[in-house]
Amino acid sequence: MAHVVIYTSPFCGYCHRAKRVLKAKGAAFEEIDVMMEPARRDEMVARTCGRATVPQIFIDGRHVGGHEELIALEASGELDLLLAET
């Protein structure tokens, strides 16, 4: 299974929805709470070329975007392929 990293904050509904999608897929993920670890927000912004909103999702190091992009990947069937890669 792919290595998934998701940057989140606790009061973000889109973050909760994105995690729900990943859990439904059986994907384990590393969650980085940028509210509890503010320095990690700078890391996220650098990794996403300036995107400062959460969630921001990476699959095997590839930035796939936020909640809307994750849903689009799911709708197209590409999410299953990305999660299956090792």
Biopython code that builds the backbone (N, CA, C, O; Angstrom):
import numpy as np
from Bio.PDB.StructureBuilder import StructureBuilder

atoms = [
    (1, "MET", "N", (0.858, -1.175, 0.000)),
    (1, "MET", "CA", (0.000, 0.000, 0.000)),
    (1, "MET", "C", (0.900, 1.232, 0.000)),
    (1, "MET", "O", (2.002, 1.210, 0.548)),
    (2, "ALA", "N", (0.431, 2.271, -0.601)),
    (2, "ALA", "CA", (1.177, 3.518, -0.735)),
    (2, "ALA", "C", (1.327, 4.233, 0.605)),
    (2, "ALA", "O", (0.538, 4.030, 1.528)),
    (3, "HIS", "N", (2.355, 5.071, 0.690)),
    (3, "HIS", "CA", (2.560, 5.904, 1.880)),
    (3, "HIS", "C", (1.780, 7.200, 1.670)),
    (3, "HIS", "O", (2.028, 7.935, 0.714)),
    (4, "VAL", "N", (0.841, 7.472, 2.566)),
    (4, "VAL", "CA", (-0.034, 8.641, 2.452)),
    (4, "VAL", "C", (0.238, 9.579, 3.623)),
    (4, "VAL", "O", (0.295, 9.156, 4.778)),
    (5, "VAL", "N", (0.405, 10.858, 3.303)),
    (5, "VAL", "CA", (0.568, 11.907, 4.312)),
    (5, "VAL", "C", (-0.537, 12.921, 4.075)),
    (5, "VAL", "O", (-0.765, 13.346, 2.943)),
    (6, "ILE", "N", (-1.220, 13.308, 5.142)),
    (6, "ILE", "CA", (-2.277, 14.314, 5.032)),
    (6, "ILE", "C", (-2.057, 15.379, 6.104)),
    (6, "ILE", "O", (-2.004, 15.082, 7.297)),
    (7, "TYR", "N", (-1.934, 16.608, 5.656)),
    (7, "TYR", "CA", (-1.834, 17.756, 6.557)),
    (7, "TYR", "C", (-3.264, 18.203, 6.872)),
    (7, "TYR", "O", (-4.081, 18.387, 5.970)),
    (8, "THR", "N", (-3.553, 18.375, 8.164)),
    (8, "THR", "CA", (-4.917, 18.673, 8.598)),
    (8, "THR", "C", (-4.911, 19.712, 9.721)),
    (8, "THR", "O", (-3.863, 20.122, 10.219)),
    (9, "SER", "N", (-6.110, 20.113, 10.090)),
    (9, "SER", "CA", (-6.329, 20.833, 11.340)),
    (9, "SER", "C", (-7.630, 20.281, 11.931)),
    (9, "SER", "O", (-8.483, 19.795, 11.189)),
    (10, "PRO", "N", (-7.791, 20.348, 13.245)),
    (10, "PRO", "CA", (-8.911, 19.658, 13.886)),
    (10, "PRO", "C", (-10.299, 20.208, 13.576)),
    (10, "PRO", "O", (-11.284, 19.482, 13.714)),
    (11, "PHE", "N", (-10.405, 21.448, 13.168)),
    (11, "PHE", "CA", (-11.726, 22.042, 12.935)),
    (11, "PHE", "C", (-12.092, 22.111, 11.456)),
    (11, "PHE", "O", (-12.997, 22.850, 11.070)),
    (12, "CYS", "N", (-11.399, 21.352, 10.646)),
    (12, "CYS", "CA", (-11.580, 21.390, 9.197)),
    (12, "CYS", "C", (-12.489, 20.243, 8.742)),
    (12, "CYS", "O", (-12.098, 19.077, 8.797)),
    (13, "GLY", "N", (-13.693, 20.579, 8.296)),
    (13, "GLY", "CA", (-14.623, 19.562, 7.810)),
    (13, "GLY", "C", (-14.099, 18.826, 6.591)),
    (13, "GLY", "O", (-14.322, 17.623, 6.454)),
    (14, "TYR", "N", (-13.407, 19.527, 5.701)),
    (14, "TYR", "CA", (-12.848, 18.883, 4.513)),
    (14, "TYR", "C", (-11.761, 17.880, 4.899)),
    (14, "TYR", "O", (-11.604, 16.845, 4.251)),
    (15, "CYS", "N", (-11.021, 18.190, 5.946)),
    (15, "CYS", "CA", (-10.005, 17.256, 6.444)),
    (15, "CYS", "C", (-10.664, 15.971, 6.921)),
    (15, "CYS", "O", (-10.207, 14.874, 6.599)),
    (16, "HIS", "N", (-11.735, 16.109, 7.685)),
    (16, "HIS", "CA", (-12.449, 14.934, 8.198)),
    (16, "HIS", "C", (-13.012, 14.105, 7.045)),
    (16, "HIS", "O", (-12.965, 12.875, 7.081)),
    (17, "ARG", "N", (-13.535, 14.767, 6.038)),
    (17, "ARG", "CA", (-14.084, 14.046, 4.878)),
    (17, "ARG", "C", (-12.987, 13.319, 4.112)),
    (17, "ARG", "O", (-13.166, 12.173, 3.700)),
    (18, "ALA", "N", (-11.850, 13.985, 3.922)),
    (18, "ALA", "CA", (-10.741, 13.358, 3.198)),
    (18, "ALA", "C", (-10.237, 12.131, 3.958)),
    (18, "ALA", "O", (-9.960, 11.096, 3.351)),
    (19, "LYS", "N", (-10.118, 12.242, 5.273)),
    (19, "LYS", "CA", (-9.677, 11.095, 6.067)),
    (19, "LYS", "C", (-10.690, 9.961, 5.993)),
    (19, "LYS", "O", (-10.315, 8.789, 5.979)),
    (20, "ARG", "N", (-11.964, 10.307, 5.946)),
    (20, "ARG", "CA", (-13.013, 9.288, 5.843)),
    (20, "ARG", "C", (-12.875, 8.517, 4.525)),
    (20, "ARG", "O", (-13.027, 7.296, 4.501)),
    (21, "VAL", "N", (-12.589, 9.223, 3.439)),
    (21, "VAL", "CA", (-12.394, 8.569, 2.135)),
    (21, "VAL", "C", (-11.201, 7.630, 2.199)),
    (21, "VAL", "O", (-11.276, 6.488, 1.744)),
    (22, "LEU", "N", (-10.104, 8.109, 2.762)),
    (22, "LEU", "CA", (-8.900, 7.275, 2.847)),
    (22, "LEU", "C", (-9.143, 6.050, 3.724)),
    (22, "LEU", "O", (-8.708, 4.949, 3.384)),
    (23, "LYS", "N", (-9.829, 6.231, 4.841)),
    (23, "LYS", "CA", (-10.138, 5.095, 5.716)),
    (23, "LYS", "C", (-11.035, 4.093, 5.011)),
    (23, "LYS", "O", (-10.847, 2.885, 5.155)),
    (24, "ALA", "N", (-12.014, 4.584, 4.245)),
    (24, "ALA", "CA", (-12.910, 3.680, 3.515)),
    (24, "ALA", "C", (-12.148, 2.852, 2.488)),
    (24, "ALA", "O", (-12.548, 1.737, 2.153)),
    (25, "LYS", "N", (-11.050, 3.407, 1.993)),
    (25, "LYS", "CA", (-10.204, 2.700, 1.030)),
    (25, "LYS", "C", (-9.235, 1.747, 1.722)),
    (25, "LYS", "O", (-8.525, 0.987, 1.064)),
    (26, "GLY", "N", (-9.211, 1.792, 3.048)),
    (26, "GLY", "CA", (-8.287, 0.942, 3.795)),
    (26, "GLY", "C", (-6.867, 1.472, 3.790)),
    (26, "GLY", "O", (-5.927, 0.731, 4.076)),
    (27, "ALA", "N", (-6.702, 2.746, 3.467)),
    (27, "ALA", "CA", (-5.373, 3.342, 3.377)),
    (27, "ALA", "C", (-4.928, 3.852, 4.741)),
    (27, "ALA", "O", (-5.622, 4.645, 5.378)),
    (28, "ALA", "N", (-3.782, 3.395, 5.173)),
    (28, "ALA", "CA", (-3.172, 3.959, 6.375)),
    (28, "ALA", "C", (-2.558, 5.293, 5.970)),
    (28, "ALA", "O", (-2.078, 5.449, 4.847)),
    (29, "PHE", "N", (-2.575, 6.246, 6.882)),
    (29, "PHE", "CA", (-1.990, 7.540, 6.541)),
    (29, "PHE", "C", (-1.345, 8.170, 7.757)),
    (29, "PHE", "O", (-1.730, 7.922, 8.899)),
    (30, "GLU", "N", (-0.354, 8.990, 7.474)),
    (30, "GLU", "CA", (0.298, 9.800, 8.491)),
    (30, "GLU", "C", (-0.417, 11.138, 8.498)),
    (30, "GLU", "O", (-0.472, 11.822, 7.476)),
    (31, "GLU", "N", (-0.962, 11.510, 9.639)),
    (31, "GLU", "CA", (-1.662, 12.781, 9.760)),
    (31, "GLU", "C", (-0.780, 13.789, 10.466)),
    (31, "GLU", "O", (-0.249, 13.518, 11.543)),
    (32, "ILE", "N", (-0.627, 14.950, 9.858)),
    (32, "ILE", "CA", (0.149, 16.034, 10.444)),
    (32, "ILE", "C", (-0.815, 17.174, 10.742)),
    (32, "ILE", "O", (-1.348, 17.807, 9.830)),
    (33, "ASP", "N", (-1.031, 17.425, 12.014)),
    (33, "ASP", "CA", (-1.946, 18.469, 12.463)),
    (33, "ASP", "C", (-1.178, 19.780, 12.530)),
    (33, "ASP", "O", (-0.365, 19.980, 13.432)),
    (34, "VAL", "N", (-1.432, 20.672, 11.579)),
    (34, "VAL", "CA", (-0.685, 21.931, 11.507)),
    (34, "VAL", "C", (-1.099, 22.929, 12.586)),
    (34, "VAL", "O", (-0.412, 23.928, 12.799)),
    (35, "MET", "N", (-2.199, 22.671, 13.260)),
    (35, "MET", "CA", (-2.591, 23.528, 14.364)),
    (35, "MET", "C", (-1.767, 23.185, 15.613)),
    (35, "MET", "O", (-1.338, 24.074, 16.349)),
    (36, "MET", "N", (-1.559, 21.911, 15.833)),
    (36, "MET", "CA", (-0.781, 21.468, 16.989)),
    (36, "MET", "C", (0.722, 21.605, 16.751)),
    (36, "MET", "O", (1.498, 21.751, 17.695)),
    (37, "GLU", "N", (1.120, 21.555, 15.484)),
    (37, "GLU", "CA", (2.530, 21.682, 15.113)),
    (37, "GLU", "C", (2.665, 22.801, 14.083)),
    (37, "GLU", "O", (2.822, 22.519, 12.895)),
    (38, "PRO", "N", (2.607, 24.058, 14.509)),
    (38, "PRO", "CA", (2.585, 25.183, 13.564)),
    (38, "PRO", "C", (3.768, 25.231, 12.605)),
    (38, "PRO", "O", (3.615, 25.707, 11.480)),
    (39, "ALA", "N", (4.921, 24.763, 13.006)),
    (39, "ALA", "CA", (6.081, 24.768, 12.113)),
    (39, "ALA", "C", (5.861, 23.855, 10.915)),
    (39, "ALA", "O", (6.450, 24.057, 9.853)),
    (40, "ARG", "N", (5.026, 22.869, 11.089)),
    (40, "ARG", "CA", (4.753, 21.939, 9.987)),
    (40, "ARG", "C", (3.925, 22.603, 8.892)),
    (40, "ARG", "O", (3.936, 22.141, 7.751)),
    (41, "ARG", "N", (3.201, 23.690, 9.219)),
    (41, "ARG", "CA", (2.453, 24.419, 8.187)),
    (41, "ARG", "C", (3.426, 25.001, 7.162)),
    (41, "ARG", "O", (3.163, 24.954, 5.961)),
    (42, "ASP", "N", (4.546, 25.547, 7.629)),
    (42, "ASP", "CA", (5.554, 26.068, 6.705)),
    (42, "ASP", "C", (6.087, 24.954, 5.810)),
    (42, "ASP", "O", (6.306, 25.158, 4.616)),
    (43, "GLU", "N", (6.292, 23.789, 6.390)),
    (43, "GLU", "CA", (6.727, 22.620, 5.619)),
    (43, "GLU", "C", (5.693, 22.291, 4.540)),
    (43, "GLU", "O", (6.045, 22.045, 3.386)),
    (44, "MET", "N", (4.420, 22.288, 4.927)),
    (44, "MET", "CA", (3.340, 21.981, 3.987)),
    (44, "MET", "C", (3.311, 22.994, 2.851)),
    (44, "MET", "O", (3.213, 22.616, 1.683)),
    (45, "VAL", "N", (3.394, 24.274, 3.184)),
    (45, "VAL", "CA", (3.351, 25.326, 2.167)),
    (45, "VAL", "C", (4.517, 25.164, 1.196)),
    (45, "VAL", "O", (4.348, 25.338, -0.011)),
    (46, "ALA", "N", (5.689, 24.835, 1.714)),
    (46, "ALA", "CA", (6.852, 24.627, 0.852)),
    (46, "ALA", "C", (6.652, 23.409, -0.059)),
    (46, "ALA", "O", (6.995, 23.454, -1.240)),
    (47, "ARG", "N", (6.105, 22.341, 0.482)),
    (47, "ARG", "CA", (5.902, 21.113, -0.306)),
    (47, "ARG", "C", (4.818, 21.267, -1.362)),
    (47, "ARG", "O", (4.823, 20.556, -2.367)),
    (48, "THR", "N", (3.886, 22.193, -1.139)),
    (48, "THR", "CA", (2.757, 22.356, -2.065)),
    (48, "THR", "C", (2.916, 23.572, -2.977)),
    (48, "THR", "O", (1.975, 23.955, -3.672)),
    (49, "CYS", "N", (4.099, 24.175, -2.974)),
    (49, "CYS", "CA", (4.362, 25.364, -3.796)),
    (49, "CYS", "C", (3.405, 26.507, -3.467)),
    (49, "CYS", "O", (2.916, 27.196, -4.362)),
    (50, "GLY", "N", (3.145, 26.700, -2.179)),
    (50, "GLY", "CA", (2.386, 27.859, -1.751)),
    (50, "GLY", "C", (0.972, 27.630, -1.268)),
    (50, "GLY", "O", (0.327, 28.575, -0.815)),
    (51, "ARG", "N", (0.469, 26.423, -1.347)),
    (51, "ARG", "CA", (-0.896, 26.170, -0.866)),
    (51, "ARG", "C", (-0.901, 26.116, 0.652)),
    (51, "ARG", "O", (-0.180, 25.323, 1.257)),
    (52, "ALA", "N", (-1.720, 26.969, 1.264)),
    (52, "ALA", "CA", (-1.731, 27.088, 2.718)),
    (52, "ALA", "C", (-2.998, 26.548, 3.365)),
    (52, "ALA", "O", (-3.134, 26.608, 4.587)),
    (53, "THR", "N", (-3.921, 26.025, 2.577)),
    (53, "THR", "CA", (-5.160, 25.486, 3.130)),
    (53, "THR", "C", (-5.017, 23.993, 3.398)),
    (53, "THR", "O", (-4.208, 23.308, 2.772)),
    (54, "VAL", "N", (-5.807, 23.513, 4.328)),
    (54, "VAL", "CA", (-5.834, 22.079, 4.613)),
    (54, "VAL", "C", (-7.173, 21.512, 4.182)),
    (54, "VAL", "O", (-8.166, 22.240, 4.166)),
    (55, "PRO", "N", (-7.228, 20.255, 3.836)),
    (55, "PRO", "CA", (-6.133, 19.304, 3.856)),
    (55, "PRO", "C", (-5.245, 19.438, 2.612)),
    (55, "PRO", "O", (-5.664, 19.938, 1.568)),
    (56, "GLN", "N", (-4.028, 18.981, 2.766)),
    (56, "GLN", "CA", (-3.117, 18.785, 1.645)),
    (56, "GLN", "C", (-2.651, 17.342, 1.745)),
    (56, "GLN", "O", (-2.216, 16.888, 2.803)),
    (57, "ILE", "N", (-2.749, 16.630, 0.631)),
    (57, "ILE", "CA", (-2.560, 15.181, 0.641)),
    (57, "ILE", "C", (-1.429, 14.798, -0.302)),
    (57, "ILE", "O", (-1.330, 15.293, -1.425)),
    (58, "PHE", "N", (-0.578, 13.897, 0.191)),
    (58, "PHE", "CA", (0.530, 13.357, -0.593)),
    (58, "PHE", "C", (0.409, 11.847, -0.609)),
    (58, "PHE", "O", (0.161, 11.227, 0.425)),
    (59, "ILE", "N", (0.582, 11.262, -1.767)),
    (59, "ILE", "CA", (0.587, 9.806, -1.903)),
    (59, "ILE", "C", (1.920, 9.426, -2.517)),
    (59, "ILE", "O", (2.238, 9.825, -3.638)),
    (60, "ASP", "N", (2.696, 8.653, -1.774)),
    (60, "ASP", "CA", (4.061, 8.292, -2.173)),
    (60, "ASP", "C", (4.865, 9.514, -2.598)),
    (60, "ASP", "O", (5.578, 9.481, -3.601)),
    (61, "GLY", "N", (4.745, 10.581, -1.833)),
    (61, "GLY", "CA", (5.511, 11.786, -2.090)),
    (61, "GLY", "C", (4.938, 12.706, -3.149)),
    (61, "GLY", "O", (5.417, 13.826, -3.325)),
    (62, "ARG", "N", (3.930, 12.249, -3.847)),
    (62, "ARG", "CA", (3.299, 13.051, -4.906)),
    (62, "ARG", "C", (2.166, 13.878, -4.300)),
    (62, "ARG", "O", (1.277, 13.341, -3.640)),
    (63, "HIS", "N", (2.209, 15.172, -4.528)),
    (63, "HIS", "CA", (1.143, 16.036, -4.039)),
    (63, "HIS", "C", (-0.087, 15.831, -4.921)),
    (63, "HIS", "O", (-0.051, 16.113, -6.119)),
    (64, "VAL", "N", (-1.167, 15.342, -4.330)),
    (64, "VAL", "CA", (-2.395, 15.130, -5.109)),
    (64, "VAL", "C", (-3.393, 16.244, -4.888)),
    (64, "VAL", "O", (-4.409, 16.304, -5.582)),
    (65, "GLY", "N", (-3.127, 17.146, -3.921)),
    (65, "GLY", "CA", (-4.016, 18.277, -3.706)),
    (65, "GLY", "C", (-4.784, 18.153, -2.407)),
    (65, "GLY", "O", (-4.326, 17.539, -1.443)),
    (66, "GLY", "N", (-5.962, 18.752, -2.406)),
    (66, "GLY", "CA", (-6.810, 18.772, -1.232)),
    (66, "GLY", "C", (-8.003, 17.843, -1.371)),
    (66, "GLY", "O", (-7.972, 16.878, -2.134)),
    (67, "HIS", "N", (-9.047, 18.146, -0.628)),
    (67, "HIS", "CA", (-10.244, 17.316, -0.605)),
    (67, "HIS", "C", (-10.877, 17.178, -1.985)),
    (67, "HIS", "O", (-11.191, 16.066, -2.411)),
    (68, "GLU", "N", (-11.066, 18.286, -2.685)),
    (68, "GLU", "CA", (-11.722, 18.232, -3.998)),
    (68, "GLU", "C", (-10.938, 17.379, -4.982)),
    (68, "GLU", "O", (-11.524, 16.610, -5.743)),
    (69, "GLU", "N", (-9.621, 17.508, -4.972)),
    (69, "GLU", "CA", (-8.797, 16.697, -5.872)),
    (69, "GLU", "C", (-8.863, 15.221, -5.500)),
    (69, "GLU", "O", (-8.875, 14.350, -6.371)),
    (70, "LEU", "N", (-8.907, 14.946, -4.190)),
    (70, "LEU", "CA", (-9.028, 13.553, -3.743)),
    (70, "LEU", "C", (-10.336, 12.947, -4.231)),
    (70, "LEU", "O", (-10.356, 11.804, -4.688)),
    (71, "ILE", "N", (-11.429, 13.701, -4.139)),
    (71, "ILE", "CA", (-12.731, 13.219, -4.599)),
    (71, "ILE", "C", (-12.716, 12.997, -6.109)),
    (71, "ILE", "O", (-13.300, 12.033, -6.604)),
    (72, "ALA", "N", (-12.055, 13.883, -6.835)),
    (72, "ALA", "CA", (-11.951, 13.715, -8.292)),
    (72, "ALA", "C", (-11.157, 12.458, -8.634)),
    (72, "ALA", "O", (-11.511, 11.738, -9.567)),
    (73, "LEU", "N", (-10.087, 12.190, -7.888)),
    (73, "LEU", "CA", (-9.315, 10.968, -8.110)),
    (73, "LEU", "C", (-10.167, 9.735, -7.829)),
    (73, "LEU", "O", (-10.100, 8.745, -8.558)),
    (74, "GLU", "N", (-10.954, 9.801, -6.783)),
    (74, "GLU", "CA", (-11.846, 8.687, -6.436)),
    (74, "GLU", "C", (-12.876, 8.466, -7.543)),
    (74, "GLU", "O", (-13.133, 7.328, -7.934)),
    (75, "ALA", "N", (-13.462, 9.543, -8.043)),
    (75, "ALA", "CA", (-14.493, 9.435, -9.085)),
    (75, "ALA", "C", (-13.933, 8.856, -10.379)),
    (75, "ALA", "O", (-14.631, 8.137, -11.094)),
    (76, "SER", "N", (-12.689, 9.165, -10.678)),
    (76, "SER", "CA", (-12.084, 8.684, -11.926)),
    (76, "SER", "C", (-11.500, 7.277, -11.804)),
    (76, "SER", "O", (-11.131, 6.668, -12.807)),
    (77, "GLY", "N", (-11.417, 6.759, -10.568)),
    (77, "GLY", "CA", (-10.818, 5.449, -10.340)),
    (77, "GLY", "C", (-9.317, 5.500, -10.151)),
    (77, "GLY", "O", (-8.693, 4.479, -9.861)),
    (78, "GLU", "N", (-8.732, 6.674, -10.311)),
    (78, "GLU", "CA", (-7.277, 6.805, -10.200)),
    (78, "GLU", "C", (-6.790, 6.660, -8.757)),
    (78, "GLU", "O", (-5.652, 6.249, -8.532)),
    (79, "LEU", "N", (-7.632, 6.990, -7.783)),
    (79, "LEU", "CA", (-7.214, 6.891, -6.388)),
    (79, "LEU", "C", (-6.832, 5.460, -6.037)),
    (79, "LEU", "O", (-5.825, 5.243, -5.363)),
    (80, "ASP", "N", (-7.603, 4.495, -6.472)),
    (80, "ASP", "CA", (-7.287, 3.091, -6.194)),
    (80, "ASP", "C", (-5.913, 2.729, -6.758)),
    (80, "ASP", "O", (-5.138, 2.019, -6.117)),
    (81, "LEU", "N", (-5.622, 3.221, -7.956)),
    (81, "LEU", "CA", (-4.323, 2.931, -8.566)),
    (81, "LEU", "C", (-3.178, 3.561, -7.772)),
    (81, "LEU", "O", (-2.149, 2.925, -7.544)),
    (82, "LEU", "N", (-3.363, 4.807, -7.357)),
    (82, "LEU", "CA", (-2.325, 5.478, -6.580)),
    (82, "LEU", "C", (-2.099, 4.803, -5.239)),
    (82, "LEU", "O", (-0.960, 4.665, -4.793)),
    (83, "LEU", "N", (-3.174, 4.383, -4.600)),
    (83, "LEU", "CA", (-3.036, 3.739, -3.291)),
    (83, "LEU", "C", (-2.445, 2.346, -3.394)),
    (83, "LEU", "O", (-1.848, 1.858, -2.435)),
    (84, "ALA", "N", (-2.597, 1.705, -4.524)),
    (84, "ALA", "CA", (-2.069, 0.356, -4.704)),
    (84, "ALA", "C", (-0.571, 0.350, -4.996)),
    (84, "ALA", "O", (0.095, -0.667, -4.804)),
    (85, "GLU", "N", (-0.041, 1.481, -5.458)),
    (85, "GLU", "CA", (1.391, 1.549, -5.793)),
    (85, "GLU", "C", (2.220, 1.435, -4.543)),
    (85, "GLU", "O", (1.807, 1.841, -3.457)),
    (86, "THR", "N", (3.411, 0.869, -4.719)),
    (86, "THR", "CA", (4.320, 0.759, -3.579)),
    (86, "THR", "C", (5.619, 1.474, -3.870)),
    (86, "THR", "O", (6.516, 1.493, -3.026)),
]
sb = StructureBuilder()
sb.init_structure("model")
sb.init_model(0)
sb.init_chain("A")
sb.init_seg("    ")
for serial, (resi, resn, name, xyz) in enumerate(atoms, 1):
    if name == "N":
        sb.init_residue(resn, " ", resi, " ")
    sb.init_atom(name, np.array(xyz, "f"), 0.0, 1.0, " ", f" {name:<3s}", serial, name[0])
structure = sb.get_structure()
